[in-house]
Amino acid sequence: MNQQIAQNQEGYFGEFGGSFIPPELQEVMNYLTEQFNIFKDDTDFKEEYQYYLREYVGRENPLTYVDRLTKEWGGAKIYLKREDLNHTGAHKINNVIGQILLAKRMGAKRIIAETGAGQHGVATATACAMFDMECVIYMGAEDTRRQALNVFRMELLGAKVVPVAKGQGRLKDAVDEALGDLVANYKNTFYLLGSAVGPHPFPTMVKHFQSIISEESKRQILEKEGRLPDVVLACAGGGSNAIGAFAHYLDEPSVRLIGVEPDQAPTLSEGVPGVIHGFKCLVLLDEEGNPKPTYSIAAGLDYPGIGPEHSHLKTSGRAEYVTVSNEEVLDAFQELSRLEGIIPALESSHAVAHAKKLAPTLPKDAIIIINLSGRGDKDVEQVFHMLKK
Ligand SMILES: *Cc1c(COP(=O)(O)O)cnc(C)c1O
């Protein structure tokens, strides 16, 4: 899968990104790139996307000022961008709606996707139900056992979940299987990728659809405060909620952009340039040069690579990337719940945990926006068991 195809510089962010895939897959990606470029600026397409974001996802969601948390931390004013309030409880649906609408325009009848913990699979199955698309979700066999309830959710929503027993039965094996399906069935099938990773055009496309987050937050903070925030914080797994939360601030040098990772999957802090899943990024490698297994209490952050644009933002210095510990994450999860009545996803709790350290170091009139990527209902049972120990 590592054969480099000579192609133009499209899809590169500095030295990162690109497309490192076999020729038959490259042809499918070229066609996808062409179609995406046509439809992303098409007025009807944009109106349809906005329609479903409003009527189905429930956008725009609020930018909530949290007074008790602000006072408790004793520094900068804290605002939360409420992706947790979207239908299905996280930001992933923004991207899923955009890609399914593109799939429909391209004449696809069948959607395939990979999923690790199951969250992207559930978001995909949800939208496939509404758009009446056949839906096949590839999931590592090991992951189907650990996430039996998410498998059932996807099946309830009408999707077919295919357990992949090859390899280690994890996300990577599910990706390989989905790519095989795509090559065999590309004429009627669309591969709906869940994060800002993979070969071009996926990182660019996923960013495009997730940029709605910062398009809204920028308008909202200007309305509420009459100025831009000082800091925007987001957790980073593959990097889709973070790039969406950063996008409209990238050209505003006064806004600090900070991505937060688990200290047990410190891709941007300790990764080196390498190729995984068909693109170049900073990646955690073991002694033999293979992607290193990561362990995060937040399933959505458990990925040894990171989107190519984040790799570039880190290398170029435009964005900062930090890590937090499990203990700090659990603490943040409980504190936001107790003080504000908002139970955050464990992934999002990473961003909250870093904000807790940063806020007291900033003046009281400084503004921090935390992108609350999802709600924590899915994590309550896990946290219950972790806290009992
Ligand atoms: C999947 C997920 C993430 C991580 O994915 P990104 O592509 O890095 O955004 C973060 N938060 C939540 C709630 C998720 O479901």
PDBQT file of the ligand as one rigid body, heavy atoms in Angstrom, charges set to zero:
ROOT
HETATM    1  C1  LIG A 401     -14.321  10.752  17.364  1.00  0.00    +0.000 C 
HETATM    2  C2  LIG A 401     -14.283  11.789  18.405  1.00  0.00    +0.000 A 
HETATM    3  C3  LIG A 401     -13.147  12.602  18.617  1.00  0.00    +0.000 A 
HETATM    4  C4  LIG A 401     -11.865  12.420  17.886  1.00  0.00    +0.000 C 
HETATM    5  O1  LIG A 401     -11.900  12.597  16.515  1.00  0.00    +0.000 OA
HETATM    6  P1  LIG A 401     -11.281  13.872  15.794  1.00  0.00    +0.000 P 
HETATM    7  O2  LIG A 401     -11.272  13.491  14.368  1.00  0.00    +0.000 OA
HETATM    8  O3  LIG A 401      -9.902  14.079  16.359  1.00  0.00    +0.000 OA
HETATM    9  O4  LIG A 401     -12.154  15.011  16.105  1.00  0.00    +0.000 OA
HETATM   10  C5  LIG A 401     -13.224  13.608  19.570  1.00  0.00    +0.000 A 
HETATM   11  N1  LIG A 401     -14.335  13.796  20.310  1.00  0.00    +0.000 NA
HETATM   12  C6  LIG A 401     -15.431  13.036  20.147  1.00  0.00    +0.000 A 
HETATM   13  C7  LIG A 401     -16.630  13.306  21.002  1.00  0.00    +0.000 C 
HETATM   14  C8  LIG A 401     -15.453  12.008  19.198  1.00  0.00    +0.000 A 
HETATM   15  O5  LIG A 401     -16.553  11.260  19.041  1.00  0.00    +0.000 OA
ENDROOT
TORSDOF 0
